[in-house]
Amino acid sequence: MPRNALKISVALSLLATPLLSACGGTSAASDEKVVTVYSADGLKGENGDGWYDTVFKDFQKQTGIKVEYVEGGSGEVVQRVLREKSNTQADVLVTLPPFIQQADGKGLLQKYEPKGAESVGGADKAADGTWTSVVNNYFAFVYDKGQLKQAPTTWDELLDGRYKDKLQYSTPGVAGDGTAVLIKAIHDFGGKDAALAYLKKLQSNNVGPSASTGKLAPKVDKGELLVANGDVQMNYAQSKTMPNLGIWFPAKAGGKPTTFALPYAAGLVTKAPHSANGRKLLDFMLGRAAQQQVSEIGGGFSARTDVKAVDANAVALTKLMAGVEIFTPDWNDIDENLTSYVEDWKSATGS
């Protein structure tokens, strides 16, 4: 997901407007026909063919409201909203757990339940109505099908010397998918200490930190890396143009492959300069038409339980997830202790 150094882009060339500056607003502060979205990456296509591209284009056509799009790492977009708290620029925030809970805890989100939110599962939305998942997704790893005859199956395999400087995962605490590596390891190894002991060993094969998960997949496809972390939605979409990209789910030795839901969750920003437009966009993203396109265009899973996709992508994604055990992290614990977990990871790995 390029969950990379924060960058500013416009969702579509059709929607091009003057860019926002890092310290204040421009057109977004005065144009009533605009809505500003700060989002973790992964839903906007590299070639204008992603779910965001389609949804934002359709939204503008229906409402006349332009979408200003600001993209960054899952934690970075939250930090930007926090820095701008006294001069809010964003209307809608989209990020991954545990960062959406972090934003809620810092008072960055106001209560608004979009139309259709009643069809979103309880675990995929805030109990107090401050955020709702708009695209469901699952954590995953990728491997180079061109160089590896089959995907690895266990965490332990990644300690093998063949992966020396051929393995990389994005940085916990900065990237949503990087944080997910730590969360999954803690689950699979039965606790933080065992997980950190493993990740310390893995460090001898790790290329090094990366703020961008999305930049890792192209390296895998080109053979620069054999294995990297990612997520199902992003990597499945990327695999359409990256033929060597394969998706897999690590297991503990003797156990089943596991993963957990890592949805794109959206909320209306506190004191949003265009709250009404933000509400309209949230309604639109969770509407049946947009949700039906999540798998067909975005390669993800609808956030609504009453939307059943049957397109080719949906069938392939169901097959991909077969036999994978899905667990639910204790997000309250992770939200409360994320900083200490990341610091412990840094100490263990020397990062």
N, C-alpha and C positions, 0 to 999 in steps of 0.2 A: 504494500500500500504506500506510494511513496510516503511513508510516515516520516517525512524528512524535515530538514530545516524549513521553517515556516515560509511558504511562498504564497504569492497572491496571483490568482488567475481568474479569468472570467469563464463561466461554465460553457458558453458557446460563443463563437465569433458573432453569431446573430445577436447575442446579448451584450456585445462589447460596450463598455462604459468606462469613464475615467477610473483608474485604479485607486484603491484606498491607500492612504499613506499609513505608516506604522504608528504614527502618533495622533492621528485624528481623521475626521471624515472629509469627504469631498462631496460628490454627487449624492451619496447615500444619506447624507444628513439633511438634504433639502428636497430631493425628488420623491414625491409621494408615491410614484409608481415604481418603487424599487423595494426589494427585500434582500437583506444581506445574510448569507449563510456562512458560518465558520464550520468546517467539517474535517474530520479525519478522512484520509484518502482511501480510494478503493472503489468508489461508486461512479467516478467520472472516467470515461474511456480515454485511452491515449490518443485515439483518432476520432474523438467526438461521437463514439458509439456506445457509451456507457449508459447505465440507468439514469444517472443524474442528467446527462445530456438530453435524453428523451423527455424526462419528466419536466425539467426546467423549460425546455422549448414548448412543450404542450401547455405548461402553466402560463407562460407568457402569452401564448396564442389565445388562451381562454380568458385570461384576466387583464392582459395588458401590462402586467407587473414584471419588470426585469429582475433577474437574479444576479446579484453580485456574489461571487464565490471565492472564498478564502480557504485554502487547504493547508494542512500541516499534520504533524504527528498527533496522536490521540491526546497525549498530555499537553502538547504545545498549544493546541487550540483552546483548551481550558485555561491555561496560564495567560493567554492573550486576553480572553474575556475578563479574567481577574484583574489584569493590569489596566484594562480600560473601564473598570467598574465605575469610576467617577465621570466618565465620558463614553458611555456605551455606544458601540458601533454596530455590533452584531444583533440580528433579530432572532435567528435560529441557530442553535448549536447542535451539531451531530457528532457524536464520538462513541467510543466503545467502553464497556465496563473494564476496570472499575472507575474510569475517568468520568463517566456520566454521573455516578454516585458522588464522586468527588466534587463535581460542579454543583450538584444539588446541595451537598453539605456546606458549601461555601456561600450559599444563597444566590447563586448565579442564574437560577431558573425560577420562573414564575409558573403558577399552576395553570395548566390548560390541557384538557383532554380532547384530542382531535376527534372528529367524526370517524367512527369505525374503531375507536380504541376499545370499545366494549368487546370486540372480537379478538383482541390481543391477549395472549395468556398472561396470567397474573405475575409470573416470574419475569416477563418481558416488558414490564412497565412499572413505574413507581406507584406505590400505594397511595401517595399523596397527590398524584396527578401532575407531577412536574416533568416527567419525561415518558416517552413511549417508543418502543422499538419500531422502526420503519422497514428494516430489512434484517431478517434473521440470517445467521452465519455461524460457522464453526471453525475452531482453531485446527490447523493442520501443518504438516511439513511438506516440502517438495523435494524431489530427487531428479537427477539427470538420467532419463531413460536411454539416452544415447550411449552412455558409458557404463551404466549399471544394468545388468540383465533383468534384475528384479528389484523392487523397492526393499530397503532395510525393513526389519520388523520390530526390533527392540532398541531401546536406548543404548544398551551395552554394545551393540554393533558399531555405534558411532565412535567408540573409543579406539577402534582399530586404526592401525597406522596408515591405511589407505586413505583415510579422511584427513590426514595431516594437511593443514592449510587449504582444505577443500570443503570446509564446513563453516557456516556462519549463521548467527542468529541476531536479530535486532535487539537493541538495548532495553532491558526492563526499566520501567519508570519513565521512559521517553516514548517508546513505541508501544501501541496496544498489543500487537502480536508478540513483541519482545517480552512484555509483562506476562503474556499468556504462557510463554515457555516456562517461566518460573512457577506460575500457578499450576500448570499441568504436572511439572516435575514434583512439586510438593504433594500433589494428589497421588501420583503414580508410585512414588517412593515412600509414601506413608508418613510424611512429615517434612518440616523445613530443613532440619539438620541433615537428614539423609539425602534430600534433594540437592542441597548446597555441596555436600561431599561429592556427589556425582558431577555436578556442574564444574567443580574445581578440577576434576580429572579431565572433563571434556575440554577444558580451556586449552590444553596442549594441542588440540586439533583445530581450535577456533581461530579463524582469520583475525577477528577482532570486533570491536563495537561497530554498530551501524544504526543510525537514527532512522534509516529508511528500510522498511520491510519490502516495499514494492520494488526497490532496486536490486534485491537479491534474486528474484525469480529470473530476470534476464541473464544474470551471471550463471545460474544453474542451466538454463537453456543453452548457453554458449559453451558450457563445459568448464568455466572458470571455477565453479563450485560443483560439488557432487550433491550436497544436501544443504537446505536452508529452511527456515521457518516461514510460515505464511498463514493463509486462511482459505477455506474452501471457495468462498465467493470470488475473491480476488484472483486466486490461482487458477480456478476453473475458467474464468473469463480470459486470463492471460494465455492459457493453454491453446486457445483458438489460433493464436499467432506465434506460439512458442511450442513447436512440436515435440521437443525433448522434455517438456515439463510433466512430471508425474506427481500425483498427490498421495500421501500416505499418513498414517497415524501411529506414532511410536507406542510400544507396549513395554511394560516391565517384563523381564524374563519370566516366562511361564504364564503370563497373564494375557488378557485381551487388549487389543488396541483401544485407546480411549480418546475422547475429546470432550469439549464443553461448548455451549452456545456462547458466541461472541457477537451479539447483534449490534447493528448500527442503531443507536438510540438518539432520538431527537427531542429537544425541548425548546420552549420559548424563553428567550433570555430576559432576565429581570431588567426593567426599564428600557426594553427594546425600543429604538426610535420609530420603528414601523410595526408595532405589535399587531395591528389588524392584518397587515400583509403577511406577517409571520404565521398568524393563525390560519389564514387561507392556504399558505403553502403546506403547513402541517396537515391540514385536512386533505389537500390534494395528494400528498405523498402517501397517505394512508387510505386513499380512495381505492375502490375496486379496480379501476382501470390501471392505475399505477402499480398496484400490488400484483395484478395479473402479469405484469411485465417484469417482475423481479427476477424470475428464473429465465424467461425467454430472452431478455436483453442483458440483465445484470449478472446472471449466473449464480444468483443467491436464492434465498428461501423467503416466501411471503411471511410478513409479520402477523398476518391475520389468519386465524384458524379456519375461517369460513371461505377462504380463497384456495381452491385446489387446482394447482397448475398441472397440465397434462402435456405440455410441450416436450420436445426432445431433450432439452436441457434438464427439465424437471425429472424426467425418467432416468437420465444418466446420473444426476445428483443422488437420487434415491438409491441407485445401485452402488454408488461410491460409498454411501454411508452404511450400507448393509454390514452387519457384524461388528460395528464399532459401538462400544459402550459409551453412552453419554452421561456424564456426571454434572452435578450442579455445585459450583464453588460456593463457599460461604462469603458472599460479596460484602456483607457487613464487616466481617473480620478483615477481609482484604482491604476494604476502604479505610478501616481504622489503623491497620498495621502496614500498609503498603510502603510507606517511607522507610520503616525499619527493615522490612523484607529486602528492599532494594539496596539499602546500606549493607546488609549482611551479605547479599549477593556480590556487591563490589569488593568486600573484604575477602570473600572466599575465592573469587576469581582474579583478584588483583586488577580489576577494571577501573 
